Amino acid sequence: METIKILQKLIFGLTFCVMSGHAISKSEASISNKWQFSLSPLPHLSKWGNVMRHNKLFINLSESCEGSMGVFFGSKNREKLIQAEGKMLPFQFTVSLFEHTEVIQTESEVIYVLTDYLDGEETDFVMSVLLFTAFDNVNDLRPLSSYQMTTFNLTAEDNEIYDSPNENWDLDGFETALNNASDRCWEKQKRNFKHKGTETMNYVSL
């Protein structure tokens, strides 16, 4: 079991090191901030932060639309954040609708610490990669898309590590991005089902 956890951590970290999804360009900083669905380098939905644009909430997707949610969360306290890599830290990760707030998770391991870039140039920030909740199907989040006032919120309890400890992400563009992700999952599942059906017919005809 411990080996599986180590492998999952390694795969997760390498994926997002390759992804470099925390890097933001000046052109991106000037455009509207909406949820996006992308296949590069792996299927995911994401949105930049409302407080600090370099903070990014992402949802990784499997072929069957299973999802895992995580955050690129930055700080200028470089040395303290680097020292926190691999440690469990207290966070409040919540979802809010109107005056009601539901706590999703109260801690996360700082899985990786990455250098932040703006147009290919290193910035003062370092980015931590945090992993939060997982769910069986991304469509489990669909009811939230009906309420534009919904926000995901993240607060770091240790403001000596995170100099800007509060971030939030609204659901602007979430429904469109979710529809694109669901369509992709459905097409993938249809192709897999068709392939398995062909294999079965070939086996029966032997």
C-alpha positions in Angstrom: 0.0 0.0 0.0 2.8 2.4 0.9 4.5 1.6 -2.5 1.3 2.6 -4.3 1.1 5.9 -2.5 4.7 6.7 -3.3 4.1 5.8 -7.0 1.0 8.0 -7.0 2.9 10.9 -5.6 5.7 10.5 -8.1 3.4 10.3 -11.1 1.4 13.3 -9.8 4.6 15.4 -9.3 6.2 14.5 -12.6 3.0 15.2 -14.4 2.8 18.8 -13.2 6.5 19.4 -13.5 6.1 18.6 -17.1 2.9 20.5 -17.3 4.4 23.7 -16.0 0.8 24.8 -15.7 1.8 27.2 -13.0 3.6 29.4 -15.5 1.6 32.4 -16.7 2.2 34.8 -19.5 1.6 38.6 -19.6 -1.1 38.0 -22.3 -2.9 35.5 -20.0 -2.7 38.0 -17.1 -4.6 40.6 -19.2 -7.5 38.3 -20.4 -10.6 37.3 -18.6 -10.2 34.6 -16.0 -12.5 31.7 -16.7 -12.4 27.9 -16.2 -10.7 26.1 -19.1 -10.6 22.5 -20.2 -7.3 21.3 -21.7 -5.9 18.0 -22.9 -2.3 19.2 -22.5 -0.4 17.4 -21.1 -3.2 15.4 -19.5 -6.9 16.1 -19.4 -7.7 18.7 -16.8 -9.9 21.7 -15.9 -8.3 24.8 -14.3 -8.7 28.4 -13.3 -6.3 31.1 -12.1 -6.9 32.6 -8.7 -9.0 35.7 -8.1 -6.6 37.1 -5.5 -3.3 36.2 -7.0 -3.4 35.2 -10.6 -0.5 32.8 -10.3 -2.4 30.6 -7.9 -4.2 27.9 -9.9 -7.0 25.4 -9.0 -7.0 22.3 -11.2 -9.0 19.1 -11.6 -7.2 16.2 -13.1 -9.4 13.8 -15.1 -9.0 10.1 -15.9 -10.5 8.5 -19.1 -13.6 7.5 -17.1 -13.9 11.1 -15.8 -12.7 10.3 -12.2 -11.2 13.5 -10.8 -8.7 14.8 -8.3 -8.5 18.4 -7.2 -5.3 20.2 -6.4 -3.8 23.7 -6.3 -0.7 25.5 -7.4 -0.2 27.9 -4.4 2.5 30.5 -4.4 4.6 32.4 -1.9 7.5 34.8 -1.8 8.9 33.1 1.3 11.1 30.9 -0.8 13.3 29.2 1.8 10.5 28.5 4.2 8.3 27.0 1.5 11.1 24.9 0.1 11.7 23.5 3.7 8.0 22.6 3.9 8.2 20.3 0.9 7.0 16.8 1.8 5.3 18.0 5.0 1.7 18.1 6.0 0.5 21.6 6.6 -2.9 22.9 7.9 -5.2 24.5 5.3 -8.8 25.3 5.1 -10.1 24.2 1.7 -13.8 25.0 1.5 -16.7 25.6 -0.9 -19.1 28.5 -0.3 -22.5 29.2 -1.6 -24.2 32.4 -0.4 -23.7 32.4 3.4 -23.1 28.7 3.7 -19.5 27.3 3.7 -18.6 23.6 3.7 -15.2 22.4 4.7 -13.7 20.0 2.2 -10.3 19.4 3.7 -8.2 20.8 6.6 -4.7 19.8 5.6 -2.5 18.9 2.6 1.0 17.6 1.9 3.2 20.0 0.1 3.9 17.5 -2.6 6.4 19.5 -4.7 7.8 23.0 -4.7 8.4 24.6 -8.2 9.8 27.8 -9.4 7.3 30.3 -10.9 7.8 31.9 -14.3 6.3 34.9 -16.1 7.0 34.8 -19.9 9.8 32.4 -19.4 11.5 34.5 -16.7 11.8 33.4 -13.1 9.7 35.4 -10.6 10.0 36.1 -6.9 7.4 33.4 -6.2 7.8 29.7 -5.6 4.8 27.5 -6.2 3.8 24.6 -4.0 1.7 21.8 -5.4 -1.1 20.7 -3.0 -3.5 17.8 -3.5 -7.0 17.9 -2.2 -10.2 15.9 -2.7 -10.9 13.2 -5.2 -14.2 12.1 -6.6 -15.7 9.3 -8.7 -16.9 11.5 -11.6 -16.3 15.1 -12.4 -20.0 15.5 -13.1 -20.5 15.2 -9.3 -19.6 18.9 -9.3 -22.3 19.8 -11.9 -24.9 21.0 -9.4 -22.5 23.7 -8.3 -22.4 25.1 -11.8 -26.0 26.2 -11.4 -25.0 28.8 -8.9 -22.6 31.5 -10.1 -22.1 32.7 -6.5 -20.3 29.4 -5.6 -16.6 29.8 -4.8 -13.8 27.4 -3.8 -11.7 28.9 -1.1 -8.2 28.2 0.3 -6.6 29.5 3.4 -3.1 28.6 4.6 -3.0 28.5 8.4 0.7 29.3 8.4 1.2 32.8 7.1 4.9 32.6 7.8 5.2 30.2 4.9 2.6 31.7 2.7 2.8 35.5 2.6 -0.6 35.8 0.9 -2.5 33.0 2.7 -6.0 33.4 1.2 -7.2 32.6 -2.3 -10.5 31.9 -4.0 -11.9 30.7 -7.3 -15.4 31.4 -8.7 -17.2 29.2 -11.2 -17.1 31.6 -14.2 -17.0 29.4 -17.3 -17.1 26.2 -15.2 -20.2 24.8 -16.9 -18.8 25.1 -20.4 -15.4 23.6 -19.3 -17.2 20.8 -17.6 -19.4 20.1 -20.7 -16.2 19.9 -22.8 -14.6 17.5 -20.3 -17.7 15.3 -20.1 -18.0 15.1 -23.9 -14.4 14.0 -24.1 -14.9 11.3 -21.5 -18.0 10.0 -23.2 -16.3 9.8 -26.6 -13.3 8.0 -25.0 -15.6 5.5 -23.2 -17.5 4.9 -26.5 -14.3 4.1 -28.3 -13.1 1.8 -25.5 -16.4 0.0 -25.5 -16.3 -0.4 -29.2 -12.8 -1.7 -29.1 -13.7 -4.2 -26.3 -16.7 -5.3 -28.3 -14.6 -6.0 -31.3 -12.1 -8.0 -29.2 -15.0 -10.1 -27.8 -16.5 -10.8 -31.3 -13.0 -11.9 -32.6 -12.6 -14.2 -29.6 -16.1 -15.7 -30.0 -15.4 -16.3 -33.8 -12.2 -18.3 -33.0 
